[in-house]
Amino acid sequence: MFRKLGQLLVLTGAYSGVVLANPGAIQEHCSNEWPSDGEMFSYCVKEQSKALRDIGGYSGRIRSHCESEWGKDFEMVLYCIKEQRSSQAAVNRAPQDEITRRCAREWPNEFDMQEHCAKERRAAKENVQLNYSGPLRAACEREWGTEYEMVEYCIREQR
């Protein structure tokens, strides 16, 4: 079964995740990017075609997310897939605590944002634990929970 996505034909069902591009989709993308530079147009077509072939080796929700975000820009789809997979591995290696769970809820399909969110929250948590104590800290922690950037902000604003 095929479904049409712009000028792309996407094979669904048993072979889900295989993209068959109308050559016109890549041509159109590169024409829009490089309307008056033939050399860059040719390079774009070559690189977009290579990226499209490489994308064929991936499937799943990361690929779907990146395809919906970047459409016919296959180089960016491939870059997005690689970045998301790298961030997913980092998130999986991180402590599986409330910070990780909350960041995953806030950014369900964006592992790069989950990684960034958790890194920022852990840094703020460490700063709060090292530099603040007492009833003001406790009140801000009750108000903001694991959003330690906000706990930190709350403390600074009330001092």
N, C-alpha and C positions, 0 to 999 in steps of 0.2 A: 504494500500500500504506500502511495506517495502522498505528500502534502506539499503545497506550494508555499514558500516563504520568500516573498519578493520575487526575485528572478532565480531563486534556488529551488531545487527539488530536494526534499528531505525524505529519505526512505524510512518508513515507520514500521512498527511491528517487530518481526523476528530480527531484522537487521537495523533496528532503530539506532540512530546516531551516525549513520552514513550519509554524508552530504554529497549530492551530485550537483555541481554548479553548472548553470548555463554559462558558457564561456562569456556571454554578453555581460554577466554580472560583474566579473572581474574587469572586463574592458570598460564598463560604465564607471566603476569605482575609480579606476586609474585615470580615465578621461577627466573626471571631476577633480581629481587631485592634481593632475599635471596637464592642463588643457593645451598649453603651448610649448611643452618641452618633450619632444619625441624620445630623447634618451632616457629621461626619468620615467616617462610612460612605459617604455619597454622594461626598464628595471622593475617598476611597480608590478607589471603583469607577471614577470618572472617570480618575484618575491611573494606576491599574493597567491600564485598557483602553488608554490612550494609550501606556503603556510597552510593552504587548504588541504593539501595531501597530508601534512603532519597532523592536522586537526582530526583526520580520520582515525588516528590511533587513540583517541580519547572518547569517553562517553560519560554519561552521568550528569548529576546536577551542576557540577562546576562548569562543564562544557555548555550546558543549557543556559546557565546564568551568563556566561561570557558571550555566547551567541546572541542572547537577547540584548545585552548591553552594547555590543559592537557591530551587530548586523553583518554587512558584507565586507567589512574591513578585516579580512582573515588574518593579517599579521597581528592586529590588535587582539583578535579572538585568541590566537595562539599565545600571545604574550600574557593575556589575562589568565588563561588556563594554567600556564606555568607558574605565574605569581600566586594564584589562588591555591594551587597544589602545594607550593612551598609554604605558604602561610598555614594551610591546613595541617601540614606536618608539624610546624612550630606550635600550633594550638594543641595538637594531640600530645606533644611532648611536655607542655606546660602543666603545672599543677591543675588537677581537675577539681577546682574549688568553686565557691560561689561567684567569685570574680569571673572565672571562665564561663560558668553557666549563664550569668547575667549578660555578658558580652555576646554570647551565642544567641540569646533570646533577642537582643537588640539588633544584631546584624546576622540574621539566619542564613543568608546565602553568600555572605561576603567574608571569607576567611581572613583576608588582609585587614579588614576593619575589626574583626574579632581579635586578631593578634595585636593590632595597634591599641584597641580599647583596653585589653588586659595589661599590656605593657605600661600604658599610662596610669591605669588604676593601681597597679602594683607599686609603681614609683611613688605615687601620691600616698599610698598606704604606708610605705616605708617612711616617708617624710613625716607623716602624721604621728606614727608610732615613735619615731626618734625625737621629735621636736615639740610635741604637744602632749599635755595630760590635763587631768582635772575635769570639772563639771562642764566646762564649755566644750571640750572635746567630746565628752559623753553625749551632750545634748545634740551636737552636730552629727555624731554617728547614729543616734536614734533617728534623726530626721532624714539622713541621706543613705544609711545602710552601707552597701559596698561601693557606692559611687564616691570613692575616696577623693577624687578631684573636687567634688562638691563639698565634702567634709572639710578639706583643706581650705577651700574658698570661704565656707561658712565660718571657720575659726578666724581666718584673717579679717573678715568683715566685721566680726563682733569684738575684736580686740581693741 
